[in-house]
Amino acid sequence: MEKNTVRHPAFHRMVVRPRQIFLVMRLTIIMLLFALTQVQAKSYAQEVTLDASSMSLKSALRKIESQTGYSFFYKDVDIQGKTISDLHINKAPLKDALNKILRQQQLAFVIKKKTIFIRTITDSPGKDRMEPEAQIIEQTTIKGHVTDRAGVPLSGVAIQLKGTTKGVLTNEAGDFSINLQNPEEAVLVVSFIGYITQEVAVKANSDLKIQLTEQPHQMNDIVVTALGIKSQEKALGYSVQKVGGEQVETVKGVDIGTSLTGHVAGLVVRNSTEFNQAPNIQLRGESPLLVIDGVPYGNVSLRDIPADDIQEMSVLKGSTAAALYGARGSNGAIMISTKKGTKNGGLSITLNSNTMFNLGYLAIPEVQTSYAHGQNGKISTDYVWGPKLDIGDSAIQWNPKTKQEEMMPLISSGKHNLQNFMQTGIITSNNISVTKSGENGYFRAGLNHVYNKGQFPNENLNIINYTMSGQIKMGDKFDLEGHMGYTRQTAPQIWGHGYNAQGYLYQILIWTGPDYDIRDYKDYWVTPNVKQNWLYNAWYDNPYLIANEKLDGIEQNKLNASLVANYHFSKDLKLMFRNGYDYYSNEETVRNPAGINSTRGGSSGSTFSWSWNGKGMYGMNELWGYSLNSDLILTYDKKIGDFGLNLLAGGSIYYYKDREFGAKTTNGLQVPGWYSLANAIPSTAVGVNSISNNYGTWARQVNSLYAKASANWKNAAFIDVTGREDWSSTQPASERSYFYPSVSTSLILSEFFHLPKVVNMWKLRGSWAVDKDMAGVYATNRLYSIGSSWGLTSSSYPNSLLPSDLLPSSTRTWEFGTAAYLLNSRLHFDIAYFSKLYYDRQTSVDISEASGFETTLVNTDETIARRGLEITIDGSIIKSKNFEWHSTLNYSNQHRYYVHLDPVYSSDNLWTKKGERVDTYLIYDWLRDPQGNIIHESGFPVESDYKTKIGYADPDFSLGWINDFTVGRFTFGLNIDGRIGGVMYDDVWDDMFETGASPETDTKWRYDQVVNGMNNYVGNGMKVVSGEATYDKYGRITNDTRTYAKNDVEVGYQDYEQSLSGGGNHGYFDETFIKVRELSIGYNIPTNKWFGKKSGIKSASVSLTAQNLFLFTGFKYSDPDNDAEDLNSPSQRMVGINIRLGF
């Protein structure tokens, strides 16, 4: 019987999907191209406003400079002592204003680019028009190039002539050009946010090379907070940590998340070794919200954002930090700011190419190579407890070349089958971006391609990202900014991993032996699409057939776009409208030929599952949907004496809709090799359909109002109060509204107390917030499930009763912290402690069947607290002219504890008690004597009937150590991270004992059993001679009269080892590990020297890169980084090269 779950009574397939994508793309491109034309436009129509009864001419010119960004050149004698009176100019074009001001002073002007030349009007005919070429004031063009200490060009650096308002900004390549009257006497002031300001004497040098030194980190740095609001770090009452985009641009894997590992205290990244599996990112033990340029998209992941597009990431930790996002931000948020153009930055092009290859393994299973497949020393089609190899014996075996069974010698021809089946993994990442900036905005476009060749055949992942962004400034009050991103991801095969999926390790490593050479089976057909060339005829398949024929392929498309409009009523009052939209379409196709043996299938999406079929199978599933997030925000910022006030009020609408449709054959394929639903074998059995369908639809809308009030006194004492009200469409009408309050405060102690000179700044902070968890889409609106039974349509109602008084699960979070800058801001530390209480938790309980239902949801009185500590220490360890070492150390821990137990619904056992951790790791351990020795019965270990705690699942703490070195033009980066403590089951290690593949089973007792027919193994432990033990319901001994003797019962070695597998504490390990995550060694090339000025290359660098370099752990045969072991693929070491060019 096949069932199709109806998720919406009026389901229909979305029709206009490709057209929607292209429509949004076209509209966004038109808007961004319009921005580009505006960037290029000349700004002679700049408006000027001046109102004064009397003003010196020099003061009037300075005001015009500040309003327009233009610079004036004149002789002092021409304007000295001149004044203007009754000046009333209101929003006049620049030229009109200048005519009105200068004509009455007998002065002429000419505009050349961004410079206005002024001179006295002469009496000579034709001279009043003042051509630009006239030598009014002799000018010398000074050019320059600005870099950081590593030689990397800096864009947006301010270059100002000292004592004047005249200045320019460097472009994306770090270049600038400025005209000076007397360069021999000129001094340029070079300033840039985050760097120490320098004064450079020009003298006779017309081509300046300027190197800026990074300024020590300070608490007045700006960070991006909730809703994209920028705030001073010292004003925040909660923990925030930043990661610069440059930290993920050099060593580039498939996912940015891998490069984030260890960079942020409290952010734990669990990296998988499996193909196409993204890292699991958790912030304080939970999944954070991802926000891009202020928009919390519903369907965009970190993989959809090219590393080269990221300017900065701000990690907002905890509920208070992201309180303005409501339930979506209850776990904190990762705020990503993408790169934008700089004012007058000109045109720049950047190229970044990174290629890495597999250079060995950090963890890979080892196998015994002395015994063939089989059991009890005999050849059979299961296990690897077969006959001894390489001793001259023969057996009937499958010959892959003649494709028939033959008598063949038993030799160890496949000692390295896994390695011989695998291929060299490759990751390439190539990015090109173009930026054009001007007075009125910017335009930026980027193209990114990532290719990942996996370590198994036919694993090929292609990711293409295309991004565009732009800004239009329309006068001083209004600006418009847009962004668009498109991602396409394809892979022909993502199957082949894990135990239940009967993947490659299952087929090659666990259940087949070393008595065949895997390479002989590359020709995997005996009869194409009907019978495979393989030595097993049950349970297992030729791995090459799995790779190329038993396919699970994906094609994913995502589009996201945003539009932001800002209107400044005044310098204090601003209105912002922001709209974000994303659309996705995920298509998955599964198929297998006839003649396969391993038929356990899988699932994807929410409603699609399948089993492989020995008669052939074809299926397809598609998910598609979109989300819309719109904000309207009014902000007011005012300084009143010593007090500062910032007010925010706004509202948002968040809506998403997801749909799914799939179909698969159920009885096999009529024509072998033709993969189509039309080729399904017709059903002859009653109640069985030849094609099974699945479909569903989900939607939710959340309307919100929110407000924030921030106040400060003397920029030393700060307080923030926020409130947000949400109305969710999925809640019952009577409980549709939820309120989320938060309060945070920050106090700069160094502004109130006289502290030692070593303390530059010291801050205390604290915060509090309440969050509620909204019900699921169909939690309060149950629908019938439609299916077919015995050829007839049937429907059924869920067996869970909807409660009438269910409260939402809620949390309450406290956080306290302190931070300081020491030793001239060379050293910085930040400490945060948090406690998050979970209450009104929902749990499913059994109810009387007389009600017509089996279960219902209730709110339990059991409360749990998540408590944690985070410490960050960073600073410039060494800082000299030619050498610099900056280091950051991150430490964090977090655990869940029982705070209050529910007398009815809490578990009744020894480890569920107040103050105990929730993540206890429980097993059925071996029975043991008082000294801890394993008790045996009939020669085999005996397993207890009661669970025992052997530790905790979560690590004790996590560490990250980030290091950056600069030696002249050379750079060196070294990132180390790890997790200490925690227990994990090692599936691959334990399974190999059961099947006989483990190298630890290659013993003299095995040889004696297989070759000599002796069952002479004696397990280490004790046996019970007399007496017995009685236990209470918790497994505690109440009476024990047992006496013991050393176990002396001989048993077969295979039987004993198989009795250990999956029992007692066999296979459980400490998952502690330390990993050298990333390494880079780079050189910043002097471009003019190497390529010449005419090459157009403004910056260049080359780096040796490595990711996943070394692993130190006691965990056996697998990388514990993933925090779960299910026959995980080997952990690859990736080494390569990165090349970057700037034009």
CORGIBEL-V691062 format. One record per helix or strand of 2 or more residues. SS is the DSSP state (hx for helix, st for strand). FROM is the first residue (numbers start at 1). TO is the last residue. If there is no record, write none. Layout:
ss->(SS,SS)
from->(FROM,FROM)
to->(TO,TO)
//
This chain:
ss->(st,hx,st,hx,st,hx,st,hx,st,st,st,st,st,st,hx,st,st,st,st,hx,st,hx,st,hx,hx,st,st,st,hx,hx,st,hx,hx,st,st,st,st,st,hx,st,st,st,st,hx,hx,st,st,hx,st,st,st,st,st,st,hx,st,st,hx,st,hx,st,st,st,st,st,st,st,hx,st,st,st,st,st,st,st,st,st,st,hx,hx,hx,st,st,st,st,hx,st,st,hx,hx,st,hx,st)
from->(3,18,47,57,71,76,83,94,107,115,140,158,167,175,183,187,198,207,222,226,230,233,240,245,256,267,280,289,302,307,310,318,323,333,346,374,394,404,417,426,441,460,478,504,518,525,531,543,551,573,602,608,615,643,677,691,717,733,737,749,759,785,792,800,810,827,841,849,855,863,883,920,934,940,948,957,970,983,987,999,1004,1022,1029,1037,1043,1053,1068,1073,1087,1093,1099,1120,1131)
to->(4,40,56,68,73,79,93,105,112,120,147,161,169,180,185,191,201,211,224,228,232,235,244,248,260,270,283,292,304,309,316,321,329,338,363,375,399,409,421,438,453,474,491,510,521,527,532,548,568,594,604,610,640,665,679,713,728,735,748,751,772,789,796,801,822,839,846,851,860,879,900,923,937,941,952,967,980,985,995,1001,1011,1026,1031,1040,1046,1060,1070,1084,1091,1095,1113,1122,1142)
//
